[in-house]
Amino acid sequence: MKSVSALSEAQVGESAAACVAAVAAEHADAVDQAGLLPVHALEALRAESLLGLLVPHRFGGPGFSLRTVTNICRRLAEGCASTGLIFAMHQSQAAVAIDHAGESEWHQQLLLRMAREQSLIASATTEGATGGSIRTSACFIDLQSDALHLNKSGSVISYAHAADIFLVSARCSEDAAASDQQLVAVLREQLTLEPCGRWNPLGMRGACTDRFNLMAKCSAQQIFPGRFADVMSLTMLPSSHILLGSVWLGIAAAALGRAQAFLRKRNRAGAPLNPIANLRLAEGEAMVHQMRALIAANLSLYEADDSQTSATDRMVSYNTLKVSASALVVRITEIALRICGIQGYMEEGEFYLSRHIRDAHSAMVMVNDDRILGSLSSVVLGMPITRDV
Ligand SMILES: Cc1cc2nc3c(=O)[nH]c(=O)nc-3n(C[C@H](O)[C@H](O)[C@H](O)COP(=O)(O)OP(=O)(O)OC[C@H]3O[C@@H](n4cnc5c(N)ncnc54)[C@H](O)[C@@H]3O)c2cc1C
């Protein structure tokens, strides 16, 4: 296995990520059509040691920044959004494992394992009884004399069959309130996944997102120190919105790239100039630019070690990124379709956009935008709307 530690962050972005992106792009249509995991891309991610990029040096990783990982998400998603999504979700979970290991010996050992074995981490935060409400759980941590038991019913989990580690949220105990949650890192061999029927989704089909009854038996040491509320607000929410935003940017850029190629081909063939389509391309590029700016601003906020920005302002900013980027990606793929016309509408061919359009629509339901806006609405009511930049 190649060591990325010897390379600079920029070199990894240029070389290893480009290599995986090419593999992902090659298999993207087959993965989408069959609704199968992008196994070749996952193998390439492991072979290039890209799964452990965030793990700090002292735990055997290269300790790369979220910024580098964000750019890799976009790059992968340009060729295959499902691969980009898996990579983004995994890295968000990795960021959680790194930031919240604290002094826990068990979790520090987990970080060593993540770098050494290039483990793939999945997320099990949703459950049938609570739907998309991640900040509440019905299931609970049951500390019995032999072990920790945890049964989570109807949890929606992406790439579960490929994952090595699962971060599972649950109430702290049987009598804890629904929002009094903790997070447990469960190893693949410590859990059983009972499928609740196979999903046949519209888009992101390669992520193989299915619903499962999850039954885990592990050690009490595997509970992350601290409360899930802090894990969520400090790491899981910002990192997932930034990384997924970058996946949606990749979809948008790829779709608009096809529209640009379509117009160039037309122009080369001597077709009459189409000022309306050119205007649409500029409109699409302006939206791509907005997405990039939103991601950049939120990355800076995430990286900044400043106490100037209140927790509320941060929350509003990260959630704004999510709902704005998920709306923009749909609009940009639609603009690309208008430009390519019937050639974009076909299921095959050089300019087909079906996969991009279907993948783009996952963004608004992957934690429903209306749920996010609903939680923002009471906060925004009390905020000054007119403020300096
Ligand atoms: C591609 C994809 C991959 C996923 N992968 C994972 C994964 O790996 N792990 C995981 O745990 N989950 C995953 N999920 C699940 C996801 O995080 C959400 O839980 C799920 O999409 C929400 O499903 P829902 O629309 O039924 O529920 P809800 O979010 O409950 O939405 C249903 C409806 O209720 C409305 N609603 C409900 N409550 C409120 C409220 N308080 N305020 C406003 N509106 C409300 C919504 O607007 C919507 O109309 C994935 C989802 C997708 C699409």
The ligand as a MOL file (V3000), in Angstrom:
LIG
                    3D

  0  0  0     0  0            999 V3000
M  V30 BEGIN CTAB
M  V30 COUNTS 53 58 0 0 0
M  V30 BEGIN ATOM
M  V30 1 C -28.8830 9.1440 -0.2680 0
M  V30 2 C -29.2260 9.0530 1.1940 0
M  V30 3 C -28.3130 8.4720 2.0600 0
M  V30 4 C -28.5980 8.3690 3.4330 0
M  V30 5 N -27.6960 7.7650 4.2490 0
M  V30 6 C -27.9300 7.6910 5.5840 0
M  V30 7 C -26.9840 7.0830 6.4700 0
M  V30 8 O -25.9440 6.5710 6.0380 0
M  V30 9 N -27.2560 7.0490 7.7910 0
M  V30 10 C -28.3980 7.5750 8.3030 0
M  V30 11 O -28.5650 7.5230 9.5200 0
M  V30 12 N -29.3410 8.1400 7.4920 0
M  V30 13 C -29.1290 8.2050 6.1530 0
M  V30 14 N -30.0760 8.7500 5.3190 0
M  V30 15 C -31.3610 9.1600 5.8980 0
M  V30 16 C -31.4810 10.6670 6.0520 0
M  V30 17 O -30.4920 11.1710 6.8590 0
M  V30 18 C -32.8390 11.0550 6.5890 0
M  V30 19 O -33.1000 10.4540 7.7810 0
M  V30 20 C -33.9220 10.6340 5.7210 0
M  V30 21 O -33.6280 10.9800 4.3840 0
M  V30 22 C -35.1680 11.3290 6.1930 0
M  V30 23 O -36.2360 10.6040 5.7030 0
M  V30 24 P -37.7230 11.1730 5.6570 0
M  V30 25 O -37.8410 12.1160 4.5200 0
M  V30 26 O -38.6510 10.0240 5.7260 0
M  V30 27 O -37.9420 11.8620 7.0440 0
M  V30 28 P -38.1370 13.2920 7.5680 0
M  V30 29 O -36.8910 14.0870 7.6160 0
M  V30 30 O -38.7720 13.0380 8.8730 0
M  V30 31 O -39.1080 14.0430 6.5620 0
M  V30 32 C -40.4270 13.6170 6.2520 0
M  V30 33 C -41.3430 14.8140 6.0830 0
M  V30 34 O -41.6020 15.3710 7.3650 0
M  V30 35 C -41.3290 16.7530 7.3800 0
M  V30 36 N -40.8680 17.0500 8.7540 0
M  V30 37 C -40.8070 16.1730 9.7280 0
M  V30 38 N -40.3960 16.7810 10.8680 0
M  V30 39 C -40.2070 18.0430 10.6090 0
M  V30 40 C -39.7860 19.1430 11.3770 0
M  V30 41 N -39.4790 19.0620 12.6750 0
M  V30 42 N -39.6670 20.3170 10.7580 0
M  V30 43 C -39.9900 20.4150 9.4690 0
M  V30 44 N -40.3850 19.3920 8.6980 0
M  V30 45 C -40.5000 18.2220 9.2560 0
M  V30 46 C -40.3160 16.9350 6.2870 0
M  V30 47 O -40.3390 18.2270 5.7670 0
M  V30 48 C -40.8080 15.9480 5.2410 0
M  V30 49 O -41.8650 16.5190 4.5240 0
M  V30 50 C -29.8200 8.8600 3.9430 0
M  V30 51 C -30.7430 9.4520 3.0550 0
M  V30 52 C -30.4670 9.5450 1.6980 0
M  V30 53 C -31.4720 10.1820 0.7770 0
M  V30 END ATOM
M  V30 BEGIN BOND
M  V30 1 1 1 2
M  V30 2 1 2 3
M  V30 3 2 2 52
M  V30 4 2 3 4
M  V30 5 1 4 5
M  V30 6 1 4 50
M  V30 7 2 5 6
M  V30 8 1 6 7
M  V30 9 1 6 13
M  V30 10 2 7 8
M  V30 11 1 7 9
M  V30 12 1 9 10
M  V30 13 2 10 11
M  V30 14 1 10 12
M  V30 15 2 12 13
M  V30 16 1 13 14
M  V30 17 1 14 15
M  V30 18 1 14 50
M  V30 19 1 15 16
M  V30 20 1 16 17
M  V30 21 1 16 18
M  V30 22 1 18 19
M  V30 23 1 18 20
M  V30 24 1 20 21
M  V30 25 1 20 22
M  V30 26 1 22 23
M  V30 27 1 23 24
M  V30 28 2 24 25
M  V30 29 1 24 26
M  V30 30 1 24 27
M  V30 31 1 27 28
M  V30 32 2 28 29
M  V30 33 1 28 30
M  V30 34 1 28 31
M  V30 35 1 31 32
M  V30 36 1 32 33
M  V30 37 1 33 34
M  V30 38 1 33 48
M  V30 39 1 34 35
M  V30 40 1 35 36
M  V30 41 1 35 46
M  V30 42 1 36 37
M  V30 43 1 36 45
M  V30 44 2 37 38
M  V30 45 1 38 39
M  V30 46 1 39 40
M  V30 47 2 39 45
M  V30 48 1 40 41
M  V30 49 2 40 42
M  V30 50 1 42 43
M  V30 51 2 43 44
M  V30 52 1 44 45
M  V30 53 1 46 47
M  V30 54 1 46 48
M  V30 55 1 48 49
M  V30 56 2 50 51
M  V30 57 1 51 52
M  V30 58 1 52 53
M  V30 END BOND
M  V30 END CTAB
M  END
